[in-house]
């Protein structure tokens, strides 16, 4: 009675898909994956520059250029 069978999981997934829709469900999954990745990187410390995503490197370069600008 305490465990869920495969049929129960299929029913739950169909209901979730009907409630959120395929686009919203995909964006929720993407956001959750990014959050987990960020959490793991935070636990491991600062990742090497080679392992970071290009978007993050571009943001860091942009921040560095703003920090060095004379006022």
Backbone as a ProteinNet text record, in pm:
[ID]
protein_1_A
[PRIMARY]
XXXXXXXXXXXXXXXXXXXXXXXXXXXXXXXXXXXXXXXXXXXXXXXXXXXXXXXXXXXXXXXXXXXXXXX
[TERTIARY]
81.2	0	86.1	208.2	292.8	372.1	390.8	471.5	382.3	436.2	361.4	410.3	317.9	354.9	380.5	424.9	452	325.5	212.3	85.5	51.7	78.8	54.3	142.2	269.5	360.6	316.7	268.5	220.9	101.9	10.2	-106.1	-63.1	29.6	79.4	146.2	228	295	195.7	91.7	-10.1	-84	-117.7	-187.2	-97.6	28.9	122.5	135.7	144.2	154.2	28.6	-87	-210.8	-221.6	-173.2	-182.6	-85.5	40	141.9	159.8	134.1	156.3	300.6	327.1	461.8	568.3	533.5	633.9	670.4	568.7	593	669.3	637.1	704.4	851.7	879.9	1018.9	1097.1	1035.5	1105.3	1126.2	1030.6	1048.4	1164.8	1172.5	1282.8	1417	1421.4	1545.6	1588.3	1494.2	1525.7	1573.4	1510.5	1551.4	1691.4	1720	1853	1960.9	1932.6	2029	2050.8	1944.7	1957.4	2041.4	2020.2	2099.4	2245.2	2269.8	2407.4	2476.7	2406.2	2462.8	2492.2	2403.7	2423.8	2547.3	2561.8	2678.5	2807.9	2806.4	2925.9	2959.4	2857.6	2879.8	2941.8	2901	2959.1	3103.2	3131.6	3264.9	3363.6	3317.7	3404.9	3398.8	3492.3	3495.5	3540.6	3456.5	3495.6	3604.7	3679.7	3782.1	3717.5	3792.5	3741.2	3697.1	3764.1	3731.7	3596.8	3555.9	3432.3	3311.3	3332.2	3220.8	3154	3030.8	2954.3	2997.7	2989.6	3029.7	2952.1	2823.8	2744.9	2801.9	2845.4	2901	3033.2	3115.3	3243	3220.1	3118.6	3089.1	3040.5	2959.9	2910.8	3026.7	3119.4	3234.9	3323.5	3343.7	3425.3	3359.5	3226.2	3153.3	3163.2	3152.1	3165.8	3305.8	3406.9	3545.1	3571.2	3514	3535.8	3467.9	3352.9	3285	3360	3422.3	3495.1	3621.9	3680.8	3807.3	3788.1	3664.6	3640.3	3671.2	3746.4	3776.5	3652.3	3643.9	3528.3	3568.5
-119.1	0	126.4	119	236.1	268.6	171.8	199.3	225.4	300	331.9	243.6	188.5	105.6	194.8	135.3	208.9	275.1	209.7	267.6	395.3	396.4	516.9	632.3	604.9	708.5	763.6	676.9	722	815.4	780.8	866.3	1001	1001.1	1126.6	1211.4	1152.4	1227.9	1286	1211.7	1262.6	1380.7	1371.5	1482.1	1605.9	1587.1	1700.4	1762.8	1681.7	1733.5	1811.3	1763.2	1834.7	1966	1968.9	2090.1	2197.1	2159.5	2258.6	2278.5	2178.5	2189.7	2157.6	2118.4	2073.5	2184.3	2306.3	2414.9	2453.7	2466.9	2505	2395.1	2269.7	2157.2	2153.3	2182.1	2185.2	2297.2	2414.1	2525.3	2498.6	2430.4	2393.6	2295.7	2198.6	2102.2	2168.9	2262	2334	2417.7	2486.7	2568.3	2484.9	2368.9	2280.7	2224.8	2189.4	2139.2	2244.4	2369.1	2477.3	2503	2494.4	2514.5	2406.3	2282.4	2171.7	2186	2223.5	2242.2	2354	2463.3	2574.7	2534.6	2457.3	2410.5	2321.9	2229.5	2141.1	2218.7	2317.4	2399.2	2478.9	2525.2	2598	2510.1	2384.6	2291.9	2256.7	2247.2	2206.8	2323.3	2444.2	2560.5	2625.3	2713.5	2785.3	2691.2	2669	2578.7	2639.6	2555.3	2603.1	2681	2771	2854.6	2769.5	2658.8	2573.5	2505.6	2479.7	2408.2	2500	2628.2	2721.5	2742.3	2783.9	2807.8	2941	2951.7	3077.2	3198.4	3181	3294.6	3348.3	3258.3	3300.9	3373.6	3326	3393.1	3533	3547.5	3678.5	3774.2	3725.9	3810	3853.8	3761.9	3796.8	3899.2	3885.4	3982.3	4119	4121.6	4246.9	4314.1	4237	4291.6	4346.5	4275.7	4318.9	4449.5	4465.5	4588.6	4707.6	4685	4791	4827.5	4729.6	4755.5	4837.2	4823	4889.6	5025.5	5063.5	5187.6	5306	5406.4	5525.2	5612.6	5678	5763.6	5907.8
0	0	0	53.6	64.3	-61.2	-150.5	-269	-389.6	-482.9	-604.1	-718.4	-794.2	-907.9	-1029.3	-1137.5	-1260.8	-1314	-1299.3	-1345.6	-1268.2	-1139.3	-1059.8	-1108	-1135.5	-1182.8	-1318.3	-1406.9	-1537.6	-1519.9	-1432.9	-1408.1	-1351.4	-1259.2	-1200.7	-1308.2	-1392.9	-1498.8	-1599.4	-1633.7	-1725.8	-1664.1	-1537.3	-1469.6	-1464.2	-1431.9	-1427.6	-1565.6	-1669.9	-1805.9	-1844.1	-1804.5	-1834.5	-1757.7	-1636.2	-1554.3	-1602.7	-1626	-1660.1	-1809.9	-1890.9	-2034.3	-2066.7	-2191.7	-2228.2	-2220.8	-2261.4	-2260	-2117.1	-2033.9	-1894	-1820.4	-1850	-1786.5	-1826.9	-1953.9	-2000.6	-1933	-1918	-1853	-1704.1	-1640.9	-1499.9	-1484.4	-1573.5	-1569.4	-1592.4	-1686.8	-1715.8	-1595.3	-1536	-1418.7	-1301.6	-1282.4	-1173.7	-1198.8	-1323.3	-1357.5	-1336.1	-1375.2	-1353.8	-1205.5	-1128.4	-983.7	-918.3	-958.6	-903.6	-943.8	-1070.8	-1118.1	-1039.5	-1017.6	-942.3	-798.2	-738.4	-601.8	-593.1	-687.2	-687	-706.4	-795.9	-817.1	-691.3	-620.7	-496.5	-389.4	-384.6	-288	-322.9	-451.7	-495.9	-492.2	-479.7	-483	-619.7	-648.2	-775.5	-887	-990.2	-1098.3	-1185.1	-1252.8	-1345	-1458	-1517.2	-1625.6	-1744.6	-1768.8	-1882.9	-1864.9	-1743.6	-1717.6	-1713.3	-1707.8	-1695.9	-1830.5	-1827.9	-1948.8	-2010.8	-2143.5	-2209.5	-2160.6	-2124.8	-2076.9	-1945.9	-1858.5	-1730.3	-1749.9	-1843.8	-1869.5	-1925	-2012.8	-2070	-1962	-1869.8	-1761	-1672.5	-1640.4	-1557.5	-1626.4	-1758	-1831.6	-1831.2	-1845.5	-1844.4	-1708.2	-1600.4	-1465.8	-1442.6	-1491.5	-1473.2	-1547.3	-1665.3	-1740.9	-1672.6	-1608.1	-1535.3	-1406.7	-1342.7	-1220	-1244.8	-1362.5	-1391.7	-1461.6	-1489.4	-1558.5	-1467.5	-1520.6	-1437.5	-1420.8	-1306.5	-1277.2	-1279.8
[MASK]
+++++++++++++++++++++++++++++++++++++++++++++++++++++++++++++++++++++++

